[in-house]
Amino acid sequence: MLTQERIAHRTIQPPAAETEAVGKPQPSADAVVVDHVSKVFIQKDLLRRKPPKEVRAVDDVHFTVRRKEIFGILGANGSGKSTLIRMMSTLLIPDAGRVSVFGLDVQRDEAAVKRLINRVSVEASFFKKLSPQENLLYALRLYGRSGSAVRREMVEIMEKLGIDGKRLGQPLEQLSRGQQQKVAIARAFLTAPVLLLLDEPTTGLDPRSKIDVQRFVDQLRDEHDATIILCSHDMREAEELCDRIAMLDKGRLIALDTVDGLKRAVGSEIGTADPTLEEVFIHLTGRKIDEEGEDERKDEG
């Protein structure tokens, strides 16, 4: 079993330097620094009149995401990964520690950070009576983007994601769950984020839709200089896309390495030359990734 000392040695990296000019991303800064961050929620059971319960959703987590990296965060439901993403995206404030995005503090430089990021979650928000095209154009105006060039780019991206141009004019509520999620991916890309946060973006999608989204994510990093953080419990997806993977369990970081590095470390301990990523996770946590952890508080933002 990997000891906490060995895990700490592999994962802890020095935090990024303080910003010299507040509100301006620093060219030399890492993409994201999560510096010993914790978040605690208080759960109240009013029906049973039980005393409030403290849930430590994120517990002293520390890692650095490099520029242009596809960085995976793996964990079962309730492991803290969505809470972590919400802190990176300024939707939640850490109770302890610090999160910075390209050298900008997510609390002190909130407005500047928001201009650099976009987030795609399991349940994307749309105006369901409007068409994909109308939803996308509305969102892009908020980012100051409009005109014929943007419209052409929108059609091109949707086609790359497997959405026929004819679908762009239909009410969004008539599209399948997978097609709606692809519109959410397109919306995030069209806003030209420097950092894209993907929180279970392919959950519930059919196999073909998953492949389309995964291919596009890879292309986004390679062609558009974006850094991508992918939260998932899909082991195969993480293995195919991610340069490095952080594994969370009960709010704590238990391992951080490349896929090959994780397999080598665990394989030597369990006596298997080429363990699967799922076997690595089971060895480190004692459970499968689809087993429920402690409930996380729902997104309020």
HUGI-V934288 format. One record per backbone hydrogen bond with DSSP energy under -0.5 kcal/mol. CO is the residue of the C=O (numbers start at 1). NH is the residue of the N-H. If there is no record, write none. Layout:
co & nh
CO & NH
CO & NH
This chain:
co & nh
3 & 7
4 & 8
5 & 9
6 & 10
7 & 11
8 & 12
21 & 24
25 & 27
26 & 29
30 & 102
31 & 102
32 & 65
33 & 35
33 & 100
34 & 36
34 & 63
35 & 98
37 & 61
38 & 95
38 & 96
39 & 57
39 & 58
41 & 43
41 & 55
43 & 53
44 & 46
45 & 49
45 & 50
50 & 45
53 & 43
53 & 55
54 & 56
55 & 41
55 & 57
58 & 39
58 & 60
61 & 37
63 & 34
64 & 66
65 & 31
65 & 32
66 & 69
69 & 71
69 & 228
70 & 72
70 & 243
70 & 244
71 & 230
72 & 74
72 & 246
73 & 232
74 & 248
76 & 79
77 & 293
79 & 251
80 & 84
81 & 85
82 & 86
83 & 87
84 & 88
85 & 89
86 & 91
86 & 92
87 & 90
96 & 38
98 & 35
99 & 106
100 & 33
101 & 104
102 & 26
104 & 101
105 & 109
107 & 110
109 & 113
110 & 114
111 & 115
112 & 116
113 & 116
113 & 117
116 & 194
116 & 195
118 & 197
120 & 199
122 & 124
126 & 128
127 & 130
128 & 173
130 & 172
131 & 135
132 & 136
133 & 137
134 & 138
135 & 139
136 & 140
137 & 141
138 & 142
139 & 143
140 & 143
140 & 145
141 & 144
147 & 151
148 & 152
149 & 153
150 & 154
151 & 155
152 & 156
153 & 157
154 & 158
155 & 159
156 & 160
157 & 161
158 & 163
159 & 162
162 & 164
164 & 167
165 & 168
166 & 169
167 & 132
167 & 170
168 & 133
170 & 132
171 & 174
172 & 175
176 & 180
177 & 181
178 & 182
179 & 183
180 & 184
181 & 185
182 & 186
183 & 187
184 & 188
185 & 189
186 & 190
187 & 191
188 & 193
189 & 192
194 & 227
195 & 118
195 & 197
196 & 198
196 & 229
197 & 120
197 & 199
198 & 200
198 & 231
200 & 203
202 & 205
206 & 210
207 & 211
208 & 212
209 & 213
210 & 214
211 & 215
212 & 216
213 & 217
214 & 218
215 & 219
216 & 220
217 & 221
218 & 222
219 & 223
220 & 224
220 & 226
221 & 225
227 & 196
228 & 71
228 & 230
229 & 198
229 & 231
230 & 73
231 & 200
232 & 75
233 & 235
234 & 238
235 & 239
236 & 240
237 & 241
238 & 242
244 & 72
245 & 257
246 & 74
246 & 248
247 & 254
247 & 255
249 & 252
251 & 59
252 & 249
252 & 254
255 & 247
257 & 245
258 & 262
259 & 263
260 & 264
261 & 265
262 & 266
263 & 267
264 & 268
265 & 269
266 & 269
266 & 270
267 & 271
267 & 272
272 & 275
276 & 280
277 & 281
278 & 282
279 & 283
280 & 284
281 & 285
282 & 286
288 & 291
